[in-house]
């Protein structure tokens, strides 16, 4: 029988300028639609770079933490 552990809130390691960091946010099921709505709001206001972009390149490096209850924790 295959079992899975409960999904944690979105806590993953990231690399920022060669440094380790963790993003601490609400669970992924809540974060994703919040981020999508914020991206749409910024795009509708004309605050984006045209063409294929990641959220950070389209809206700036602080986009991830612009979502409520999101923090970057430096792991250095």
C-alpha positions as CSV (number, residue, x, y, z in Angstrom):
1,X,0.0,0.0,0.0
2,X,1.4,3.4,-1.0
3,X,1.2,6.1,1.6
4,X,2.2,9.7,1.5
5,X,3.0,12.2,4.2
6,X,0.8,15.2,4.6
7,X,1.9,18.1,2.4
8,X,3.7,20.7,4.5
9,X,3.2,24.4,4.0
10,X,5.3,25.6,1.1
11,X,8.8,25.5,2.7
12,X,11.6,24.8,0.3
13,X,15.2,25.7,-0.2
14,X,16.1,28.3,-2.8
15,X,19.4,29.7,-3.9
16,X,19.7,33.5,-3.9
17,X,23.0,34.8,-5.2
18,X,24.7,31.5,-4.2
19,X,23.2,31.6,-0.7
20,X,20.7,29.2,0.7
21,X,17.3,30.5,1.8
22,X,13.9,29.2,2.6
23,X,10.6,30.6,1.6
24,X,8.0,30.3,4.3
25,X,4.4,30.9,3.2
26,X,0.9,29.7,3.5
27,X,0.3,26.2,2.0
28,X,0.8,25.8,-1.7
29,X,-2.9,25.5,-2.4
30,X,-3.5,29.0,-1.0
31,X,-0.3,30.6,-2.3
32,X,-0.8,29.7,-5.9
33,X,-4.1,31.5,-6.5
34,X,-3.0,34.4,-4.4
35,X,0.1,34.8,-6.5
36,X,-1.9,34.3,-9.8
37,X,-4.3,37.1,-8.8
38,X,-1.5,39.4,-7.8
39,X,0.3,38.7,-11.1
40,X,-2.9,39.5,-13.0
41,X,-3.4,42.7,-11.0
42,X,0.1,43.9,-11.9
43,X,-0.2,42.9,-15.5
44,X,-3.5,44.7,-15.8
45,X,-1.9,47.8,-14.4
46,X,0.8,47.6,-17.0
47,X,3.6,46.8,-14.5
48,X,5.4,44.0,-16.3
49,X,8.0,43.3,-18.9
50,X,6.4,41.8,-22.1
51,X,7.4,38.3,-23.3
52,X,8.0,35.1,-21.6
53,X,9.1,35.8,-18.0
54,X,9.4,34.1,-14.6
55,X,7.4,36.0,-12.0
56,X,10.6,37.5,-10.6
57,X,11.8,38.8,-13.9
58,X,8.3,40.1,-14.9
59,X,7.4,41.7,-11.6
60,X,10.7,42.0,-9.7
61,X,12.7,39.9,-7.2
62,X,10.3,40.8,-4.4
63,X,7.2,39.3,-6.1
64,X,7.2,36.1,-4.0
65,X,7.2,38.0,-0.7
66,X,4.5,40.4,-1.9
67,X,2.0,37.6,-1.2
68,X,0.5,37.8,2.2
69,X,2.2,35.8,5.0
70,X,5.3,35.1,2.9
71,X,8.8,35.5,4.2
72,X,12.3,34.6,2.9
73,X,14.6,33.2,5.6
74,X,18.3,33.4,5.0
75,X,19.9,30.0,5.9
76,X,23.5,31.2,5.9
